[in-house]
Amino acid sequence: MTATDRSAQLIQAAAQAAADKLAHDIVAYDVSDVLSITDAFLLASAPNDRQVKSIVDEIEERLLKELGAKPVRREGDRDARWVLLDYMDIVVHVQHSEERVFYALERLWKDCPEMELPADAVATRGKAAEHARAQEAADGLDGELS
C-alpha cells in the first residue's frame, strides 16, 4: 500500500509551508506499509523555539486555507521543542534542531520510501548542519572578542 493522493497533497502543502518559514532538513516518509494509523510523516526542524512555533502555525494555516484540513491533535506547543500535528492521513513533526539530532526519527523510518517534496523543501537539506557550523564560528568569535 502507498500513501493516498490526499496524503501526498497534505505533505506537499505542509512541506512548502515549512520551507517558506525557513525550516531545516525537511523530509517526508511514506509509512503506510508499516503503520496503519497514518500514511506519511513529515519531519522538519528549526534552530530555536520561536521558529518552531512559526513553522507549525504556518503549516496549520496553509493546510486549513488550501485543503480544508485541521489537525485532530496538536501536541508539544507549550515548550515548542517538538510539536506534533496529527492530520490522521499525515503526521507532521517540527522539532528544535537539538531534539531532531537526539531523537533521530530518520533512523526509525529510513527503510520507508521518501516522498517527493517541492523544490523549496528539498533545498533545506543540510541547513541544520550549516546553521550549527555558523553558530559555532560565531560563538568562537565571541570568545575571542571577550
ChimeraX commands (.cxc) that place a marker at each C-alpha (Angstrom):
marker #1 position 0.00,0.00,0.00 radius 0.5
marker #1 position 1.23,3.52,-0.70 radius 0.5
marker #1 position 0.21,6.87,0.66 radius 0.5
marker #1 position -3.06,8.21,-0.77 radius 0.5
marker #1 position -3.28,11.17,-3.13 radius 0.5
marker #1 position -4.80,13.18,-0.25 radius 0.5
marker #1 position -1.80,12.37,1.94 radius 0.5
marker #1 position 0.57,13.41,-0.83 radius 0.5
marker #1 position -1.31,16.73,-1.22 radius 0.5
marker #1 position -1.11,17.39,2.52 radius 0.5
marker #1 position 2.61,16.54,2.58 radius 0.5
marker #1 position 3.31,18.84,-0.38 radius 0.5
marker #1 position 1.45,21.78,1.18 radius 0.5
marker #1 position 2.93,21.23,4.64 radius 0.5
marker #1 position 6.46,20.91,3.24 radius 0.5
marker #1 position 6.10,24.11,1.23 radius 0.5
marker #1 position 4.73,25.95,4.27 radius 0.5
marker #1 position 7.67,24.74,6.37 radius 0.5
marker #1 position 10.15,25.77,3.69 radius 0.5
marker #1 position 8.52,29.20,3.45 radius 0.5
marker #1 position 9.19,29.67,7.19 radius 0.5
marker #1 position 12.82,28.56,6.73 radius 0.5
marker #1 position 12.60,25.12,8.30 radius 0.5
marker #1 position 15.69,22.93,8.07 radius 0.5
marker #1 position 16.08,19.43,6.66 radius 0.5
marker #1 position 12.52,18.81,5.53 radius 0.5
marker #1 position 11.86,15.20,4.65 radius 0.5
marker #1 position 8.74,13.05,4.27 radius 0.5
marker #1 position 8.34,9.30,4.54 radius 0.5
marker #1 position 5.59,7.07,3.23 radius 0.5
marker #1 position 4.92,4.90,6.31 radius 0.5
marker #1 position 1.68,3.39,5.01 radius 0.5
marker #1 position 3.22,-0.09,4.63 radius 0.5
marker #1 position 4.42,-0.25,8.24 radius 0.5
marker #1 position 1.78,1.75,10.14 radius 0.5
marker #1 position -1.98,1.52,9.98 radius 0.5
marker #1 position -2.61,4.80,11.83 radius 0.5
marker #1 position -1.26,7.19,9.17 radius 0.5
marker #1 position 0.12,7.28,5.64 radius 0.5
marker #1 position 3.05,9.65,5.96 radius 0.5
marker #1 position 5.36,11.54,8.29 radius 0.5
marker #1 position 6.79,14.97,7.56 radius 0.5
marker #1 position 9.87,15.97,9.55 radius 0.5
marker #1 position 11.24,19.49,9.79 radius 0.5
marker #1 position 13.40,21.35,12.26 radius 0.5
marker #1 position 14.39,24.84,13.33 radius 0.5
marker #1 position 17.22,26.27,15.44 radius 0.5
marker #1 position 15.00,27.94,18.07 radius 0.5
marker #1 position 11.64,27.58,19.79 radius 0.5
marker #1 position 10.12,30.68,18.24 radius 0.5
marker #1 position 10.84,29.44,14.74 radius 0.5
marker #1 position 9.40,26.01,15.58 radius 0.5
marker #1 position 6.16,27.74,16.60 radius 0.5
marker #1 position 6.18,29.89,13.47 radius 0.5
marker #1 position 6.62,26.85,11.21 radius 0.5
marker #1 position 3.83,24.95,12.99 radius 0.5
marker #1 position 1.47,27.92,12.75 radius 0.5
marker #1 position 2.18,28.33,9.04 radius 0.5
marker #1 position 1.61,24.65,8.32 radius 0.5
marker #1 position -1.72,24.71,10.18 radius 0.5
marker #1 position -2.86,27.88,8.46 radius 0.5
marker #1 position -1.81,26.71,4.98 radius 0.5
marker #1 position -3.43,23.27,5.26 radius 0.5
marker #1 position -6.66,24.78,6.52 radius 0.5
marker #1 position -6.76,27.51,3.88 radius 0.5
marker #1 position -5.66,25.43,0.87 radius 0.5
marker #1 position -7.00,21.98,1.69 radius 0.5
marker #1 position -9.59,22.48,4.43 radius 0.5
marker #1 position -7.60,20.25,6.78 radius 0.5
marker #1 position -7.47,20.71,10.55 radius 0.5
marker #1 position -5.27,18.65,12.85 radius 0.5
marker #1 position -7.17,16.24,15.08 radius 0.5
marker #1 position -4.41,16.61,17.64 radius 0.5
marker #1 position -1.63,19.09,18.35 radius 0.5
marker #1 position 0.96,18.26,20.99 radius 0.5
marker #1 position 4.10,19.87,22.35 radius 0.5
marker #1 position 3.42,23.50,21.54 radius 0.5
marker #1 position 3.84,24.71,25.12 radius 0.5
marker #1 position 7.58,24.11,25.07 radius 0.5
marker #1 position 7.94,24.28,21.27 radius 0.5
marker #1 position 10.80,21.80,21.29 radius 0.5
marker #1 position 8.88,19.13,19.38 radius 0.5
marker #1 position 5.44,19.90,18.06 radius 0.5
marker #1 position 3.34,17.14,16.54 radius 0.5
marker #1 position 0.39,17.85,14.25 radius 0.5
marker #1 position -1.79,14.82,13.60 radius 0.5
marker #1 position -3.98,15.12,10.50 radius 0.5
marker #1 position -4.84,11.39,10.52 radius 0.5
marker #1 position -3.62,10.99,6.91 radius 0.5
marker #1 position -0.26,12.52,7.81 radius 0.5
marker #1 position 1.64,13.38,10.97 radius 0.5
marker #1 position 3.88,16.44,10.98 radius 0.5
marker #1 position 6.84,16.62,13.37 radius 0.5
marker #1 position 8.50,20.01,13.78 radius 0.5
marker #1 position 11.44,19.73,16.12 radius 0.5
marker #1 position 14.02,22.01,17.63 radius 0.5
marker #1 position 17.33,21.10,15.97 radius 0.5
marker #1 position 18.69,19.60,19.19 radius 0.5
marker #1 position 15.69,17.28,19.53 radius 0.5
marker #1 position 15.98,16.33,15.87 radius 0.5
marker #1 position 19.55,15.16,16.39 radius 0.5
marker #1 position 18.81,13.44,19.71 radius 0.5
marker #1 position 15.70,11.52,18.64 radius 0.5
marker #1 position 16.86,10.92,15.03 radius 0.5
marker #1 position 13.46,9.90,13.68 radius 0.5
marker #1 position 15.06,9.40,10.28 radius 0.5
marker #1 position 16.80,6.31,11.67 radius 0.5
marker #1 position 13.43,4.80,12.58 radius 0.5
marker #1 position 11.89,5.38,9.17 radius 0.5
marker #1 position 14.95,5.06,6.89 radius 0.5
marker #1 position 13.59,1.87,5.32 radius 0.5
marker #1 position 10.37,3.62,4.27 radius 0.5
marker #1 position 10.31,5.35,0.90 radius 0.5
marker #1 position 10.86,9.09,0.87 radius 0.5
marker #1 position 8.06,11.11,-0.65 radius 0.5
marker #1 position 8.54,13.70,-3.32 radius 0.5
marker #1 position 8.65,17.26,-1.97 radius 0.5
marker #1 position 8.58,20.72,-3.54 radius 0.5
marker #1 position 11.99,22.05,-4.66 radius 0.5
marker #1 position 11.99,24.66,-1.87 radius 0.5
marker #1 position 11.65,21.90,0.73 radius 0.5
marker #1 position 14.36,19.74,-0.83 radius 0.5
marker #1 position 16.69,22.76,-0.81 radius 0.5
marker #1 position 16.52,22.81,3.01 radius 0.5
marker #1 position 18.53,19.59,3.33 radius 0.5
marker #1 position 21.76,20.20,5.22 radius 0.5
marker #1 position 20.63,23.59,6.54 radius 0.5
marker #1 position 20.73,22.45,10.19 radius 0.5
marker #1 position 24.40,21.45,9.90 radius 0.5
marker #1 position 25.14,24.68,8.06 radius 0.5
marker #1 position 23.44,26.67,10.82 radius 0.5
marker #1 position 25.32,24.74,13.55 radius 0.5
marker #1 position 28.68,25.47,11.89 radius 0.5
marker #1 position 27.83,29.17,11.58 radius 0.5
marker #1 position 26.75,29.26,15.23 radius 0.5
marker #1 position 29.97,27.56,16.36 radius 0.5
marker #1 position 32.00,30.07,14.36 radius 0.5
marker #1 position 30.05,32.97,15.89 radius 0.5
marker #1 position 30.47,31.53,19.39 radius 0.5
marker #1 position 34.21,31.17,18.78 radius 0.5
marker #1 position 34.44,34.75,17.57 radius 0.5
marker #1 position 32.51,35.96,20.64 radius 0.5
marker #1 position 35.03,34.13,22.85 radius 0.5
marker #1 position 37.95,35.80,21.10 radius 0.5
marker #1 position 36.40,39.24,21.49 radius 0.5
marker #1 position 35.78,38.84,25.23 radius 0.5
marker link #1:1,2 radius 0.2
marker link #1:2,3 radius 0.2
marker link #1:3,4 radius 0.2
marker link #1:4,5 radius 0.2
marker link #1:5,6 radius 0.2
marker link #1:6,7 radius 0.2
marker link #1:7,8 radius 0.2
marker link #1:8,9 radius 0.2
marker link #1:9,10 radius 0.2
marker link #1:10,11 radius 0.2
marker link #1:11,12 radius 0.2
marker link #1:12,13 radius 0.2
marker link #1:13,14 radius 0.2
marker link #1:14,15 radius 0.2
marker link #1:15,16 radius 0.2
marker link #1:16,17 radius 0.2
marker link #1:17,18 radius 0.2
marker link #1:18,19 radius 0.2
marker link #1:19,20 radius 0.2
marker link #1:20,21 radius 0.2
marker link #1:21,22 radius 0.2
marker link #1:22,23 radius 0.2
marker link #1:23,24 radius 0.2
marker link #1:24,25 radius 0.2
marker link #1:25,26 radius 0.2
marker link #1:26,27 radius 0.2
marker link #1:27,28 radius 0.2
marker link #1:28,29 radius 0.2
marker link #1:29,30 radius 0.2
marker link #1:30,31 radius 0.2
marker link #1:31,32 radius 0.2
marker link #1:32,33 radius 0.2
marker link #1:33,34 radius 0.2
marker link #1:34,35 radius 0.2
marker link #1:35,36 radius 0.2
marker link #1:36,37 radius 0.2
marker link #1:37,38 radius 0.2
marker link #1:38,39 radius 0.2
marker link #1:39,40 radius 0.2
marker link #1:40,41 radius 0.2
marker link #1:41,42 radius 0.2
marker link #1:42,43 radius 0.2
marker link #1:43,44 radius 0.2
marker link #1:44,45 radius 0.2
marker link #1:45,46 radius 0.2
marker link #1:46,47 radius 0.2
marker link #1:47,48 radius 0.2
marker link #1:48,49 radius 0.2
marker link #1:49,50 radius 0.2
marker link #1:50,51 radius 0.2
marker link #1:51,52 radius 0.2
marker link #1:52,53 radius 0.2
marker link #1:53,54 radius 0.2
marker link #1:54,55 radius 0.2
marker link #1:55,56 radius 0.2
marker link #1:56,57 radius 0.2
marker link #1:57,58 radius 0.2
marker link #1:58,59 radius 0.2
marker link #1:59,60 radius 0.2
marker link #1:60,61 radius 0.2
marker link #1:61,62 radius 0.2
marker link #1:62,63 radius 0.2
marker link #1:63,64 radius 0.2
marker link #1:64,65 radius 0.2
marker link #1:65,66 radius 0.2
marker link #1:66,67 radius 0.2
marker link #1:67,68 radius 0.2
marker link #1:68,69 radius 0.2
marker link #1:69,70 radius 0.2
marker link #1:70,71 radius 0.2
marker link #1:71,72 radius 0.2
marker link #1:72,73 radius 0.2
marker link #1:73,74 radius 0.2
marker link #1:74,75 radius 0.2
marker link #1:75,76 radius 0.2
marker link #1:76,77 radius 0.2
marker link #1:77,78 radius 0.2
marker link #1:78,79 radius 0.2
marker link #1:79,80 radius 0.2
marker link #1:80,81 radius 0.2
marker link #1:81,82 radius 0.2
marker link #1:82,83 radius 0.2
marker link #1:83,84 radius 0.2
marker link #1:84,85 radius 0.2
marker link #1:85,86 radius 0.2
marker link #1:86,87 radius 0.2
marker link #1:87,88 radius 0.2
marker link #1:88,89 radius 0.2
marker link #1:89,90 radius 0.2
marker link #1:90,91 radius 0.2
marker link #1:91,92 radius 0.2
marker link #1:92,93 radius 0.2
marker link #1:93,94 radius 0.2
marker link #1:94,95 radius 0.2
marker link #1:95,96 radius 0.2
marker link #1:96,97 radius 0.2
marker link #1:97,98 radius 0.2
marker link #1:98,99 radius 0.2
marker link #1:99,100 radius 0.2
marker link #1:100,101 radius 0.2
marker link #1:101,102 radius 0.2
marker link #1:102,103 radius 0.2
marker link #1:103,104 radius 0.2
marker link #1:104,105 radius 0.2
marker link #1:105,106 radius 0.2
marker link #1:106,107 radius 0.2
marker link #1:107,108 radius 0.2
marker link #1:108,109 radius 0.2
marker link #1:109,110 radius 0.2
marker link #1:110,111 radius 0.2
marker link #1:111,112 radius 0.2
marker link #1:112,113 radius 0.2
marker link #1:113,114 radius 0.2
marker link #1:114,115 radius 0.2
marker link #1:115,116 radius 0.2
marker link #1:116,117 radius 0.2
marker link #1:117,118 radius 0.2
marker link #1:118,119 radius 0.2
marker link #1:119,120 radius 0.2
marker link #1:120,121 radius 0.2
marker link #1:121,122 radius 0.2
marker link #1:122,123 radius 0.2
marker link #1:123,124 radius 0.2
marker link #1:124,125 radius 0.2
marker link #1:125,126 radius 0.2
marker link #1:126,127 radius 0.2
marker link #1:127,128 radius 0.2
marker link #1:128,129 radius 0.2
marker link #1:129,130 radius 0.2
marker link #1:130,131 radius 0.2
marker link #1:131,132 radius 0.2
marker link #1:132,133 radius 0.2
marker link #1:133,134 radius 0.2
marker link #1:134,135 radius 0.2
marker link #1:135,136 radius 0.2
marker link #1:136,137 radius 0.2
marker link #1:137,138 radius 0.2
marker link #1:138,139 radius 0.2
marker link #1:139,140 radius 0.2
marker link #1:140,141 radius 0.2
marker link #1:141,142 radius 0.2
marker link #1:142,143 radius 0.2
marker link #1:143,144 radius 0.2
marker link #1:144,145 radius 0.2
marker link #1:145,146 radius 0.2
view
